[in-house]
Amino acid sequence: EEEKGKKLDRFTVQLAGLADVFVNDAFGSWQSHASTYHITKFLPSYAGLSMQDELCHVKSILNPSRPFVAIV
C-alpha cells in the first residue's frame, strides 16, 4: 500500500524531479498511485500513443454496431 499525506507528497515531488514531462501510456491504471496520478500535479502531463488509440476505440465499445455477439 502506498503512503498517504506528507510522505506521498514528498515521494511524488522526488519522482517529478526526475523528469520534464509525464506521458501516461497505461490505460488500465485505475488506482491513483504517485507514479501515475499524483505526479500530474507537478509535471505537464499527456496521453501516450497507446492510450490515445484505446480512447479512440472506446466509442465502438459504448455504442457497438447492432446486432453483435459477446462471448463471456
mmCIF file as Biopython writes it, N, C-alpha, C and O atoms, coordinates in Angstrom:
data_model
#
loop_
_atom_site.group_PDB
_atom_site.id
_atom_site.type_symbol
_atom_site.label_atom_id
_atom_site.label_alt_id
_atom_site.label_comp_id
_atom_site.label_asym_id
_atom_site.label_entity_id
_atom_site.label_seq_id
_atom_site.pdbx_PDB_ins_code
_atom_site.Cartn_x
_atom_site.Cartn_y
_atom_site.Cartn_z
_atom_site.occupancy
_atom_site.B_iso_or_equiv
_atom_site.auth_seq_id
_atom_site.auth_asym_id
_atom_site.pdbx_PDB_model_num
ATOM 1   N N  . GLU A ? 1  ? 0.846   -1.182  0.000   1.0 0.0 1  A 1 
ATOM 2   C CA . GLU A ? 1  ? 0.000   0.000   0.000   1.0 0.0 1  A 1 
ATOM 3   C C  . GLU A ? 1  ? 0.882   1.232   0.000   1.0 0.0 1  A 1 
ATOM 4   O O  . GLU A ? 1  ? 1.921   1.264   0.660   1.0 0.0 1  A 1 
ATOM 5   N N  . GLU A ? 2  ? 0.471   2.231   -0.732  1.0 0.0 2  A 1 
ATOM 6   C CA . GLU A ? 2  ? 1.252   3.461   -0.809  1.0 0.0 2  A 1 
ATOM 7   C C  . GLU A ? 2  ? 1.092   4.322   0.424   1.0 0.0 2  A 1 
ATOM 8   O O  . GLU A ? 2  ? 0.135   4.193   1.188   1.0 0.0 2  A 1 
ATOM 9   N N  . GLU A ? 3  ? 2.045   5.190   0.590   1.0 0.0 3  A 1 
ATOM 10  C CA . GLU A ? 3  ? 1.991   6.152   1.684   1.0 0.0 3  A 1 
ATOM 11  C C  . GLU A ? 3  ? 0.879   7.164   1.435   1.0 0.0 3  A 1 
ATOM 12  O O  . GLU A ? 3  ? 0.367   7.296   0.323   1.0 0.0 3  A 1 
ATOM 13  N N  . LYS A ? 4  ? 0.526   7.863   2.486   1.0 0.0 4  A 1 
ATOM 14  C CA . LYS A ? 4  ? -0.516  8.881   2.380   1.0 0.0 4  A 1 
ATOM 15  C C  . LYS A ? 4  ? 0.028   10.189  2.939   1.0 0.0 4  A 1 
ATOM 16  O O  . LYS A ? 4  ? 1.044   10.197  3.634   1.0 0.0 4  A 1 
ATOM 17  N N  . GLY A ? 5  ? -0.638  11.277  2.641   1.0 0.0 5  A 1 
ATOM 18  C CA . GLY A ? 5  ? -0.305  12.561  3.232   1.0 0.0 5  A 1 
ATOM 19  C C  . GLY A ? 5  ? 1.042   13.110  2.808   1.0 0.0 5  A 1 
ATOM 20  O O  . GLY A ? 5  ? 1.385   13.103  1.626   1.0 0.0 5  A 1 
ATOM 21  N N  . LYS A ? 6  ? 1.812   13.592  3.796   1.0 0.0 6  A 1 
ATOM 22  C CA . LYS A ? 6  ? 3.087   14.253  3.517   1.0 0.0 6  A 1 
ATOM 23  C C  . LYS A ? 6  ? 4.118   13.316  2.899   1.0 0.0 6  A 1 
ATOM 24  O O  . LYS A ? 6  ? 4.914   13.744  2.063   1.0 0.0 6  A 1 
ATOM 25  N N  . LYS A ? 7  ? 4.118   12.046  3.297   1.0 0.0 7  A 1 
ATOM 26  C CA . LYS A ? 7  ? 5.065   11.094  2.716   1.0 0.0 7  A 1 
ATOM 27  C C  . LYS A ? 7  ? 4.775   10.883  1.230   1.0 0.0 7  A 1 
ATOM 28  O O  . LYS A ? 7  ? 5.696   10.791  0.418   1.0 0.0 7  A 1 
ATOM 29  N N  . LEU A ? 8  ? 3.496   10.809  0.883   1.0 0.0 8  A 1 
ATOM 30  C CA . LEU A ? 8  ? 3.107   10.661  -0.522  1.0 0.0 8  A 1 
ATOM 31  C C  . LEU A ? 8  ? 3.525   11.892  -1.311  1.0 0.0 8  A 1 
ATOM 32  O O  . LEU A ? 8  ? 4.076   11.769  -2.405  1.0 0.0 8  A 1 
ATOM 33  N N  . ASP A ? 9  ? 3.268   13.073  -0.770  1.0 0.0 9  A 1 
ATOM 34  C CA . ASP A ? 9  ? 3.650   14.310  -1.456  1.0 0.0 9  A 1 
ATOM 35  C C  . ASP A ? 9  ? 5.158   14.380  -1.655  1.0 0.0 9  A 1 
ATOM 36  O O  . ASP A ? 9  ? 5.621   14.743  -2.736  1.0 0.0 9  A 1 
ATOM 37  N N  . ARG A ? 10 ? 5.928   14.038  -0.628  1.0 0.0 10 A 1 
ATOM 38  C CA . ARG A ? 10 ? 7.386   14.098  -0.726  1.0 0.0 10 A 1 
ATOM 39  C C  . ARG A ? 10 ? 7.900   13.122  -1.790  1.0 0.0 10 A 1 
ATOM 40  O O  . ARG A ? 10 ? 8.782   13.466  -2.577  1.0 0.0 10 A 1 
ATOM 41  N N  . PHE A ? 11 ? 7.349   11.910  -1.809  1.0 0.0 11 A 1 
ATOM 42  C CA . PHE A ? 11 ? 7.750   10.913  -2.807  1.0 0.0 11 A 1 
ATOM 43  C C  . PHE A ? 11 ? 7.387   11.376  -4.216  1.0 0.0 11 A 1 
ATOM 44  O O  . PHE A ? 11 ? 8.174   11.216  -5.149  1.0 0.0 11 A 1 
ATOM 45  N N  . THR A ? 12 ? 6.200   11.945  -4.366  1.0 0.0 12 A 1 
ATOM 46  C CA . THR A ? 12 ? 5.758   12.411  -5.680  1.0 0.0 12 A 1 
ATOM 47  C C  . THR A ? 12 ? 6.651   13.535  -6.198  1.0 0.0 12 A 1 
ATOM 48  O O  . THR A ? 12 ? 6.987   13.564  -7.382  1.0 0.0 12 A 1 
ATOM 49  N N  . VAL A ? 13 ? 7.034   14.450  -5.326  1.0 0.0 13 A 1 
ATOM 50  C CA . VAL A ? 13 ? 7.934   15.542  -5.714  1.0 0.0 13 A 1 
ATOM 51  C C  . VAL A ? 13 ? 9.294   14.977  -6.129  1.0 0.0 13 A 1 
ATOM 52  O O  . VAL A ? 13 ? 9.905   15.469  -7.077  1.0 0.0 13 A 1 
ATOM 53  N N  . GLN A ? 14 ? 9.767   13.955  -5.429  1.0 0.0 14 A 1 
ATOM 54  C CA . GLN A ? 14 ? 11.031  13.325  -5.807  1.0 0.0 14 A 1 
ATOM 55  C C  . GLN A ? 14 ? 10.937  12.697  -7.188  1.0 0.0 14 A 1 
ATOM 56  O O  . GLN A ? 14 ? 11.858  12.830  -7.995  1.0 0.0 14 A 1 
ATOM 57  N N  . LEU A ? 15 ? 9.823   12.008  -7.469  1.0 0.0 15 A 1 
ATOM 58  C CA . LEU A ? 15 ? 9.630   11.418  -8.801  1.0 0.0 15 A 1 
ATOM 59  C C  . LEU A ? 15 ? 9.584   12.490  -9.873  1.0 0.0 15 A 1 
ATOM 60  O O  . LEU A ? 15 ? 10.219  12.365  -10.920 1.0 0.0 15 A 1 
ATOM 61  N N  . ALA A ? 16 ? 8.833   13.537  -9.608  1.0 0.0 16 A 1 
ATOM 62  C CA . ALA A ? 16 ? 8.691   14.615  -10.589 1.0 0.0 16 A 1 
ATOM 63  C C  . ALA A ? 16 ? 10.027  15.295  -10.881 1.0 0.0 16 A 1 
ATOM 64  O O  . ALA A ? 16 ? 10.243  15.805  -11.980 1.0 0.0 16 A 1 
ATOM 65  N N  . GLY A ? 17 ? 10.911  15.301  -9.904  1.0 0.0 17 A 1 
ATOM 66  C CA . GLY A ? 17 ? 12.225  15.902  -10.096 1.0 0.0 17 A 1 
ATOM 67  C C  . GLY A ? 17 ? 13.098  15.151  -11.085 1.0 0.0 17 A 1 
ATOM 68  O O  . GLY A ? 17 ? 14.123  15.675  -11.521 1.0 0.0 17 A 1 
ATOM 69  N N  . LEU A ? 18 ? 12.716  13.942  -11.447 1.0 0.0 18 A 1 
ATOM 70  C CA . LEU A ? 18 ? 13.494  13.119  -12.378 1.0 0.0 18 A 1 
ATOM 71  C C  . LEU A ? 18 ? 13.080  13.304  -13.833 1.0 0.0 18 A 1 
ATOM 72  O O  . LEU A ? 18 ? 13.689  12.709  -14.723 1.0 0.0 18 A 1 
ATOM 73  N N  . ALA A ? 19 ? 12.058  14.115  -14.094 1.0 0.0 19 A 1 
ATOM 74  C CA . ALA A ? 19 ? 11.527  14.215  -15.459 1.0 0.0 19 A 1 
ATOM 75  C C  . ALA A ? 19 ? 11.141  15.647  -15.797 1.0 0.0 19 A 1 
ATOM 76  O O  . ALA A ? 19 ? 11.039  16.508  -14.923 1.0 0.0 19 A 1 
ATOM 77  N N  . ASP A ? 20 ? 10.929  15.878  -17.082 1.0 0.0 20 A 1 
ATOM 78  C CA . ASP A ? 20 ? 10.454  17.176  -17.564 1.0 0.0 20 A 1 
ATOM 79  C C  . ASP A ? 20 ? 8.961   17.142  -17.871 1.0 0.0 20 A 1 
ATOM 80  O O  . ASP A ? 20 ? 8.265   18.141  -17.693 1.0 0.0 20 A 1 
ATOM 81  N N  . VAL A ? 21 ? 8.468   15.987  -18.334 1.0 0.0 21 A 1 
ATOM 82  C CA . VAL A ? 21 ? 7.043   15.802  -18.644 1.0 0.0 21 A 1 
ATOM 83  C C  . VAL A ? 21 ? 6.645   14.394  -18.222 1.0 0.0 21 A 1 
ATOM 84  O O  . VAL A ? 21 ? 7.499   13.538  -17.994 1.0 0.0 21 A 1 
ATOM 85  N N  . PHE A ? 22 ? 5.331   14.161  -18.120 1.0 0.0 22 A 1 
ATOM 86  C CA . PHE A ? 22 ? 4.798   12.839  -17.796 1.0 0.0 22 A 1 
ATOM 87  C C  . PHE A ? 22 ? 3.910   12.391  -18.941 1.0 0.0 22 A 1 
ATOM 88  O O  . PHE A ? 22 ? 2.973   13.095  -19.317 1.0 0.0 22 A 1 
ATOM 89  N N  . VAL A ? 23 ? 4.200   11.218  -19.498 1.0 0.0 23 A 1 
ATOM 90  C CA . VAL A ? 23 ? 3.389   10.638  -20.563 1.0 0.0 23 A 1 
ATOM 91  C C  . VAL A ? 23 ? 2.795   9.343   -20.028 1.0 0.0 23 A 1 
ATOM 92  O O  . VAL A ? 23 ? 3.519   8.396   -19.724 1.0 0.0 23 A 1 
ATOM 93  N N  . ASN A ? 24 ? 1.462   9.310   -19.914 1.0 0.0 24 A 1 
ATOM 94  C CA . ASN A ? 24 ? 0.769   8.127   -19.400 1.0 0.0 24 A 1 
ATOM 95  C C  . ASN A ? 24 ? 0.363   7.256   -20.576 1.0 0.0 24 A 1 
ATOM 96  O O  . ASN A ? 24 ? -0.444  7.666   -21.410 1.0 0.0 24 A 1 
ATOM 97  N N  . ASP A ? 25 ? 0.914   6.074   -20.642 1.0 0.0 25 A 1 
ATOM 98  C CA . ASP A ? 25 ? 0.573   5.148   -21.708 1.0 0.0 25 A 1 
ATOM 99  C C  . ASP A ? 25 ? -0.002  3.864   -21.123 1.0 0.0 25 A 1 
ATOM 100 O O  . ASP A ? 25 ? 0.130   2.790   -21.710 1.0 0.0 25 A 1 
ATOM 101 N N  . ALA A ? 26 ? -0.642  3.982   -19.960 1.0 0.0 26 A 1 
ATOM 102 C CA . ALA A ? 26 ? -1.201  2.828   -19.262 1.0 0.0 26 A 1 
ATOM 103 C C  . ALA A ? 26 ? -2.675  3.067   -18.995 1.0 0.0 26 A 1 
ATOM 104 O O  . ALA A ? 26 ? -3.052  3.534   -17.920 1.0 0.0 26 A 1 
ATOM 105 N N  . PHE A ? 27 ? -3.508  2.745   -19.978 1.0 0.0 27 A 1 
ATOM 106 C CA . PHE A ? 27 ? -4.947  2.992   -19.862 1.0 0.0 27 A 1 
ATOM 107 C C  . PHE A ? 27 ? -5.540  2.282   -18.658 1.0 0.0 27 A 1 
ATOM 108 O O  . PHE A ? 27 ? -6.485  2.785   -18.050 1.0 0.0 27 A 1 
ATOM 109 N N  . GLY A ? 28 ? -5.014  1.144   -18.310 1.0 0.0 28 A 1 
ATOM 110 C CA . GLY A ? 28 ? -5.582  0.337   -17.244 1.0 0.0 28 A 1 
ATOM 111 C C  . GLY A ? 28 ? -5.170  0.747   -15.841 1.0 0.0 28 A 1 
ATOM 112 O O  . GLY A ? 28 ? -5.443  0.019   -14.887 1.0 0.0 28 A 1 
ATOM 113 N N  . SER A ? 29 ? -4.526  1.882   -15.690 1.0 0.0 29 A 1 
ATOM 114 C CA . SER A ? 29 ? -4.083  2.294   -14.344 1.0 0.0 29 A 1 
ATOM 115 C C  . SER A ? 29 ? -5.202  3.034   -13.631 1.0 0.0 29 A 1 
ATOM 116 O O  . SER A ? 29 ? -5.242  4.265   -13.622 1.0 0.0 29 A 1 
ATOM 117 N N  . TRP A ? 30 ? -6.103  2.280   -13.037 1.0 0.0 30 A 1 
ATOM 118 C CA . TRP A ? 30 ? -7.291  2.864   -12.408 1.0 0.0 30 A 1 
ATOM 119 C C  . TRP A ? 30 ? -7.020  3.379   -11.008 1.0 0.0 30 A 1 
ATOM 120 O O  . TRP A ? 30 ? -7.725  4.269   -10.533 1.0 0.0 30 A 1 
ATOM 121 N N  . GLN A ? 31 ? -6.022  2.845   -10.347 1.0 0.0 31 A 1 
ATOM 122 C CA . GLN A ? 31 ? -5.732  3.279   -8.987  1.0 0.0 31 A 1 
ATOM 123 C C  . GLN A ? 31 ? -4.834  4.507   -9.014  1.0 0.0 31 A 1 
ATOM 124 O O  . GLN A ? 31 ? -3.970  4.641   -9.881  1.0 0.0 31 A 1 
ATOM 125 N N  . SER A ? 32 ? -5.045  5.390   -8.065  1.0 0.0 32 A 1 
ATOM 126 C CA . SER A ? 32 ? -4.275  6.634   -8.055  1.0 0.0 32 A 1 
ATOM 127 C C  . SER A ? 32 ? -2.967  6.446   -7.290  1.0 0.0 32 A 1 
ATOM 128 O O  . SER A ? 32 ? -2.928  6.588   -6.068  1.0 0.0 32 A 1 
ATOM 129 N N  . HIS A ? 33 ? -1.911  6.131   -8.008  1.0 0.0 33 A 1 
ATOM 130 C CA . HIS A ? 33 ? -0.585  5.957   -7.436  1.0 0.0 33 A 1 
ATOM 131 C C  . HIS A ? 33 ? 0.229   7.229   -7.646  1.0 0.0 33 A 1 
ATOM 132 O O  . HIS A ? 33 ? -0.102  8.058   -8.495  1.0 0.0 33 A 1 
ATOM 133 N N  . ALA A ? 34 ? 1.282   7.371   -6.876  1.0 0.0 34 A 1 
ATOM 134 C CA . ALA A ? 34 ? 2.160   8.536   -7.010  1.0 0.0 34 A 1 
ATOM 135 C C  . ALA A ? 34 ? 2.737   8.627   -8.420  1.0 0.0 34 A 1 
ATOM 136 O O  . ALA A ? 34 ? 2.871   9.721   -8.969  1.0 0.0 34 A 1 
ATOM 137 N N  . SER A ? 35 ? 3.077   7.485   -9.000  1.0 0.0 35 A 1 
ATOM 138 C CA . SER A ? 35 ? 3.740   7.480   -10.303 1.0 0.0 35 A 1 
ATOM 139 C C  . SER A ? 35 ? 2.788   7.588   -11.484 1.0 0.0 35 A 1 
ATOM 140 O O  . SER A ? 35 ? 3.239   7.777   -12.613 1.0 0.0 35 A 1 
ATOM 141 N N  . THR A ? 36 ? 1.485   7.473   -11.255 1.0 0.0 36 A 1 
ATOM 142 C CA . THR A ? 36 ? 0.544   7.542   -12.386 1.0 0.0 36 A 1 
ATOM 143 C C  . THR A ? 36 ? -0.506  8.629   -12.235 1.0 0.0 36 A 1 
ATOM 144 O O  . THR A ? 36 ? -1.098  9.042   -13.232 1.0 0.0 36 A 1 
ATOM 145 N N  . TYR A ? 37 ? -0.753  9.102   -11.032 1.0 0.0 37 A 1 
ATOM 146 C CA . TYR A ? 37 ? -1.807  10.099  -10.825 1.0 0.0 37 A 1 
ATOM 147 C C  . TYR A ? 37 ? -1.282  11.370  -10.161 1.0 0.0 37 A 1 
ATOM 148 O O  . TYR A ? 37 ? -1.416  12.467  -10.703 1.0 0.0 37 A 1 
ATOM 149 N N  . HIS A ? 38 ? -0.691  11.211  -8.994  1.0 0.0 38 A 1 
ATOM 150 C CA . HIS A ? 38 ? -0.263  12.376  -8.223  1.0 0.0 38 A 1 
ATOM 151 C C  . HIS A ? 38 ? 0.846   13.158  -8.916  1.0 0.0 38 A 1 
ATOM 152 O O  . HIS A ? 38 ? 0.967   14.367  -8.715  1.0 0.0 38 A 1 
ATOM 153 N N  . ILE A ? 39 ? 1.648   12.492  -9.721  1.0 0.0 39 A 1 
ATOM 154 C CA . ILE A ? 39 ? 2.738   13.159  -10.419 1.0 0.0 39 A 1 
ATOM 155 C C  . ILE A ? 39 ? 2.220   14.207  -11.413 1.0 0.0 39 A 1 
ATOM 156 O O  . ILE A ? 39 ? 2.937   15.141  -11.771 1.0 0.0 39 A 1 
ATOM 157 N N  . THR A ? 40 ? 0.981   14.041  -11.848 1.0 0.0 40 A 1 
ATOM 158 C CA . THR A ? 40 ? 0.413   15.002  -12.812 1.0 0.0 40 A 1 
ATOM 159 C C  . THR A ? 40 ? 0.191   16.380  -12.198 1.0 0.0 40 A 1 
ATOM 160 O O  . THR A ? 40 ? -0.035  17.347  -12.925 1.0 0.0 40 A 1 
ATOM 161 N N  . LYS A ? 41 ? 0.252   16.483  -10.880 1.0 0.0 41 A 1 
ATOM 162 C CA . LYS A ? 41 ? 0.138   17.785  -10.216 1.0 0.0 41 A 1 
ATOM 163 C C  . LYS A ? 41 ? 1.426   18.588  -10.335 1.0 0.0 41 A 1 
ATOM 164 O O  . LYS A ? 41 ? 1.423   19.802  -10.135 1.0 0.0 41 A 1 
ATOM 165 N N  . PHE A ? 42 ? 2.528   17.913  -10.659 1.0 0.0 42 A 1 
ATOM 166 C CA . PHE A ? 42 ? 3.834   18.547  -10.646 1.0 0.0 42 A 1 
ATOM 167 C C  . PHE A ? 42 ? 4.512   18.617  -12.011 1.0 0.0 42 A 1 
ATOM 168 O O  . PHE A ? 42 ? 5.520   19.308  -12.161 1.0 0.0 42 A 1 
ATOM 169 N N  . LEU A ? 43 ? 3.980   17.916  -13.002 1.0 0.0 43 A 1 
ATOM 170 C CA . LEU A ? 43 ? 4.581   17.902  -14.339 1.0 0.0 43 A 1 
ATOM 171 C C  . LEU A ? 43 ? 3.521   18.115  -15.405 1.0 0.0 43 A 1 
ATOM 172 O O  . LEU A ? 43 ? 2.371   17.717  -15.220 1.0 0.0 43 A 1 
ATOM 173 N N  . PRO A ? 44 ? 3.893   18.743  -16.530 1.0 0.0 44 A 1 
ATOM 174 C CA . PRO A ? 44 ? 2.968   18.755  -17.664 1.0 0.0 44 A 1 
ATOM 175 C C  . PRO A ? 44 ? 2.706   17.301  -18.066 1.0 0.0 44 A 1 
ATOM 176 O O  . PRO A ? 44 ? 3.641   16.508  -18.176 1.0 0.0 44 A 1 
ATOM 177 N N  . SER A ? 45 ? 1.437   16.953  -18.285 1.0 0.0 45 A 1 
ATOM 178 C CA . SER A ? 45 ? 1.074   15.548  -18.476 1.0 0.0 45 A 1 
ATOM 179 C C  . SER A ? 45 ? 0.298   15.343  -19.765 1.0 0.0 45 A 1 
ATOM 180 O O  . SER A ? 45 ? -0.535  16.165  -20.146 1.0 0.0 45 A 1 
ATOM 181 N N  . TYR A ? 46 ? 0.587   14.232  -20.428 1.0 0.0 46 A 1 
ATOM 182 C CA . TYR A ? 46 ? -0.014  13.932  -21.726 1.0 0.0 46 A 1 
ATOM 183 C C  . TYR A ? 46 ? -0.374  12.452  -21.812 1.0 0.0 46 A 1 
ATOM 184 O O  . TYR A ? 46 ? 0.182   11.620  -21.095 1.0 0.0 46 A 1 
ATOM 185 N N  . ALA A ? 47 ? -1.314  12.142  -22.700 1.0 0.0 47 A 1 
ATOM 186 C CA . ALA A ? 47 ? -1.645  10.749  -23.002 1.0 0.0 47 A 1 
ATOM 187 C C  . ALA A ? 47 ? -0.664  10.246  -24.052 1.0 0.0 47 A 1 
ATOM 188 O O  . ALA A ? 47 ? -0.346  10.951  -25.009 1.0 0.0 47 A 1 
ATOM 189 N N  . GLY A ? 48 ? -0.188  9.016   -23.861 1.0 0.0 48 A 1 
ATOM 190 C CA . GLY A ? 48 ? 0.716   8.412   -24.835 1.0 0.0 48 A 1 
ATOM 191 C C  . GLY A ? 48 ? -0.048  7.849   -26.026 1.0 0.0 48 A 1 
ATOM 192 O O  . GLY A ? 48 ? -1.279  7.863   -26.045 1.0 0.0 48 A 1 
ATOM 193 N N  . LEU A ? 49 ? 0.674   7.363   -27.004 1.0 0.0 49 A 1 
ATOM 194 C CA . LEU A ? 49 ? 0.054   6.867   -28.242 1.0 0.0 49 A 1 
ATOM 195 C C  . LEU A ? 49 ? -0.869  5.677   -27.999 1.0 0.0 49 A 1 
ATOM 196 O O  . LEU A ? 49 ? -1.940  5.600   -28.601 1.0 0.0 49 A 1 
ATOM 197 N N  . SER A ? 50 ? -0.475  4.752   -27.134 1.0 0.0 50 A 1 
ATOM 198 C CA . SER A ? 50 ? -1.332  3.591   -26.855 1.0 0.0 50 A 1 
ATOM 199 C C  . SER A ? 50 ? -2.622  4.007   -26.171 1.0 0.0 50 A 1 
ATOM 200 O O  . SER A ? 50 ? -3.693  3.492   -26.492 1.0 0.0 50 A 1 
ATOM 201 N N  . MET A ? 51 ? -2.525  4.934   -25.230 1.0 0.0 51 A 1 
ATOM 202 C CA . MET A ? 51 ? -3.729  5.405   -24.548 1.0 0.0 51 A 1 
ATOM 203 C C  . MET A ? 51 ? -4.643  6.149   -25.520 1.0 0.0 51 A 1 
ATOM 204 O O  . MET A ? 51 ? -5.861  5.978   -25.476 1.0 0.0 51 A 1 
ATOM 205 N N  . GLN A ? 52 ? -4.073  6.964   -26.384 1.0 0.0 52 A 1 
ATOM 206 C CA . GLN A ? 52 ? -4.885  7.674   -27.379 1.0 0.0 52 A 1 
ATOM 207 C C  . GLN A ? 52 ? -5.611  6.684   -28.281 1.0 0.0 52 A 1 
ATOM 208 O O  . GLN A ? 52 ? -6.782  6.881   -28.608 1.0 0.0 52 A 1 
ATOM 209 N N  . ASP A ? 53 ? -4.926  5.630   -28.679 1.0 0.0 53 A 1 
ATOM 210 C CA . ASP A ? 53 ? -5.535  4.607   -29.537 1.0 0.0 53 A 1 
ATOM 211 C C  . ASP A ? 53 ? -6.686  3.917   -28.812 1.0 0.0 53 A 1 
ATOM 212 O O  . ASP A ? 53 ? -7.744  3.694   -29.400 1.0 0.0 53 A 1 
ATOM 213 N N  . GLU A ? 54 ? -6.486  3.581   -27.545 1.0 0.0 54 A 1 
ATOM 214 C CA . GLU A ? 54 ? -7.544  2.922   -26.775 1.0 0.0 54 A 1 
ATOM 215 C C  . GLU A ? 54 ? -8.738  3.848   -26.589 1.0 0.0 54 A 1 
ATOM 216 O O  . GLU A ? 54 ? -9.881  3.401   -26.681 1.0 0.0 54 A 1 
ATOM 217 N N  . LEU A ? 55 ? -8.498  5.121   -26.331 1.0 0.0 55 A 1 
ATOM 218 C CA . LEU A ? 55 ? -9.596  6.070   -26.164 1.0 0.0 55 A 1 
ATOM 219 C C  . LEU A ? 55 ? -10.399 6.242   -27.452 1.0 0.0 55 A 1 
ATOM 220 O O  . LEU A ? 55 ? -11.611 6.449   -27.407 1.0 0.0 55 A 1 
ATOM 221 N N  . CYS A ? 56 ? -9.726  6.157   -28.593 1.0 0.0 56 A 1 
ATOM 222 C CA . CYS A ? 56 ? -10.440 6.249   -29.877 1.0 0.0 56 A 1 
ATOM 223 C C  . CYS A ? 56 ? -11.376 5.058   -30.076 1.0 0.0 56 A 1 
ATOM 224 O O  . CYS A ? 56 ? -12.386 5.179   -30.770 1.0 0.0 56 A 1 
ATOM 225 N N  . HIS A ? 57 ? -11.057 3.916   -29.481 1.0 0.0 57 A 1 
ATOM 226 C CA . HIS A ? 57 ? -11.880 2.719   -29.647 1.0 0.0 57 A 1 
ATOM 227 C C  . HIS A ? 57 ? -12.967 2.578   -28.585 1.0 0.0 57 A 1 
ATOM 228 O O  . HIS A ? 57 ? -13.814 1.691   -28.693 1.0 0.0 57 A 1 
ATOM 229 N N  . VAL A ? 58 ? -12.963 3.419   -27.575 1.0 0.0 58 A 1 
ATOM 230 C CA . VAL A ? 58 ? -13.986 3.348   -26.532 1.0 0.0 58 A 1 
ATOM 231 C C  . VAL A ? 58 ? -15.373 3.576   -27.119 1.0 0.0 58 A 1 
ATOM 232 O O  . VAL A ? 58 ? -16.337 2.940   -26.693 1.0 0.0 58 A 1 
ATOM 233 N N  . LYS A ? 59 ? -15.482 4.476   -28.090 1.0 0.0 59 A 1 
ATOM 234 C CA . LYS A ? 59 ? -16.775 4.777   -28.707 1.0 0.0 59 A 1 
ATOM 235 C C  . LYS A ? 59 ? -17.401 3.521   -29.311 1.0 0.0 59 A 1 
ATOM 236 O O  . LYS A ? 59 ? -18.607 3.309   -29.183 1.0 0.0 59 A 1 
ATOM 237 N N  . SER A ? 60 ? -16.599 2.696   -29.961 1.0 0.0 60 A 1 
ATOM 238 C CA . SER A ? 60 ? -17.149 1.481   -30.568 1.0 0.0 60 A 1 
ATOM 239 C C  . SER A ? 60 ? -17.584 0.464   -29.516 1.0 0.0 60 A 1 
ATOM 240 O O  . SER A ? 60 ? -18.436 -0.382  -29.790 1.0 0.0 60 A 1 
ATOM 241 N N  . ILE A ? 61 ? -17.017 0.537   -28.337 1.0 0.0 61 A 1 
ATOM 242 C CA . ILE A ? 61 ? -17.424 -0.365  -27.256 1.0 0.0 61 A 1 
ATOM 243 C C  . ILE A ? 61 ? -18.722 0.126   -26.614 1.0 0.0 61 A 1 
ATOM 244 O O  . ILE A ? 61 ? -19.614 -0.666  -26.309 1.0 0.0 61 A 1 
ATOM 245 N N  . LEU A ? 62 ? -18.814 1.438   -26.414 1.0 0.0 62 A 1 
ATOM 246 C CA . LEU A ? 62 ? -20.002 2.001   -25.766 1.0 0.0 62 A 1 
ATOM 247 C C  . LEU A ? 62 ? -21.217 2.030   -26.695 1.0 0.0 62 A 1 
ATOM 248 O O  . LEU A ? 62 ? -22.357 1.951   -26.237 1.0 0.0 62 A 1 
ATOM 249 N N  . ASN A ? 63 ? -20.971 2.143   -27.988 1.0 0.0 63 A 1 
ATOM 250 C CA . ASN A ? 63 ? -22.052 2.171   -28.987 1.0 0.0 63 A 1 
ATOM 251 C C  . ASN A ? 63 ? -21.740 1.165   -30.085 1.0 0.0 63 A 1 
ATOM 252 O O  . ASN A ? 63 ? -21.380 1.572   -31.190 1.0 0.0 63 A 1 
ATOM 253 N N  . PRO A ? 64 ? -21.863 -0.131  -29.823 1.0 0.0 64 A 1 
ATOM 254 C CA . PRO A ? 64 ? -21.476 -1.146  -30.805 1.0 0.0 64 A 1 
ATOM 255 C C  . PRO A ? 64 ? -22.458 -1.195  -31.981 1.0 0.0 64 A 1 
ATOM 256 O O  . PRO A ? 64 ? -23.619 -0.802  -31.871 1.0 0.0 64 A 1 
ATOM 257 N N  . SER A ? 65 ? -21.953 -1.684  -33.085 1.0 0.0 65 A 1 
ATOM 258 C CA . SER A ? 65 ? -22.818 -1.932  -34.241 1.0 0.0 65 A 1 
ATOM 259 C C  . SER A ? 65 ? -23.778 -3.057  -33.872 1.0 0.0 65 A 1 
ATOM 260 O O  . SER A ? 65 ? -23.383 -4.028  -33.226 1.0 0.0 65 A 1 
ATOM 261 N N  . ARG A ? 66 ? -25.001 -2.930  -34.269 1.0 0.0 66 A 1 
ATOM 262 C CA . ARG A ? 66 ? -26.033 -3.932  -33.943 1.0 0.0 66 A 1 
ATOM 263 C C  . ARG A ? 66 ? -26.336 -4.753  -35.195 1.0 0.0 66 A 1 
ATOM 264 O O  . ARG A ? 66 ? -26.299 -4.188  -36.288 1.0 0.0 66 A 1 
ATOM 265 N N  . PRO A ? 67 ? -26.621 -5.995  -35.106 1.0 0.0 67 A 1 
ATOM 266 C CA . PRO A ? 67 ? -26.531 -6.874  -33.937 1.0 0.0 67 A 1 
ATOM 267 C C  . PRO A ? 67 ? -25.062 -7.210  -33.658 1.0 0.0 67 A 1 
ATOM 268 O O  . PRO A ? 67 ? -24.206 -7.110  -34.537 1.0 0.0 67 A 1 
ATOM 269 N N  . PHE A ? 68 ? -24.803 -7.602  -32.444 1.0 0.0 68 A 1 
ATOM 270 C CA . PHE A ? 68 ? -23.472 -8.019  -32.080 1.0 0.0 68 A 1 
ATOM 271 C C  . PHE A ? 68 ? -23.539 -9.214  -31.152 1.0 0.0 68 A 1 
ATOM 272 O O  . PHE A ? 68 ? -24.574 -9.481  -30.541 1.0 0.0 68 A 1 
ATOM 273 N N  . VAL A ? 69 ? -22.436 -9.929  -31.048 1.0 0.0 69 A 1 
ATOM 274 C CA . VAL A ? 69 ? -22.382 -11.128 -30.216 1.0 0.0 69 A 1 
ATOM 275 C C  . VAL A ? 69 ? -21.252 -10.942 -29.211 1.0 0.0 69 A 1 
ATOM 276 O O  . VAL A ? 69 ? -20.161 -10.486 -29.556 1.0 0.0 69 A 1 
ATOM 277 N N  . ALA A ? 70 ? -21.530 -11.299 -27.970 1.0 0.0 70 A 1 
ATOM 278 C CA . ALA A ? 70 ? -20.494 -11.285 -26.934 1.0 0.0 70 A 1 
ATOM 279 C C  . ALA A ? 70 ? -20.383 -12.670 -26.343 1.0 0.0 70 A 1 
ATOM 280 O O  . ALA A ? 70 ? -21.381 -13.251 -25.917 1.0 0.0 70 A 1 
ATOM 281 N N  . ILE A ? 71 ? -19.202 -13.190 -26.314 1.0 0.0 71 A 1 
ATOM 282 C CA . ILE A ? 71 ? -18.949 -14.497 -25.713 1.0 0.0 71 A 1 
ATOM 283 C C  . ILE A ? 71 ? -18.221 -14.246 -24.412 1.0 0.0 71 A 1 
ATOM 284 O O  . ILE A ? 71 ? -17.120 -13.695 -24.395 1.0 0.0 71 A 1 
ATOM 285 N N  . VAL A ? 72 ? -18.851 -14.658 -23.316 1.0 0.0 72 A 1 
ATOM 286 C CA . VAL A ? 72 ? -18.262 -14.426 -21.996 1.0 0.0 72 A 1 
ATOM 287 C C  . VAL A ? 72 ? -17.832 -15.736 -21.402 1.0 0.0 72 A 1 
ATOM 288 O O  . VAL A ? 72 ? -17.308 -15.766 -20.288 1.0 0.0 72 A 1 
#
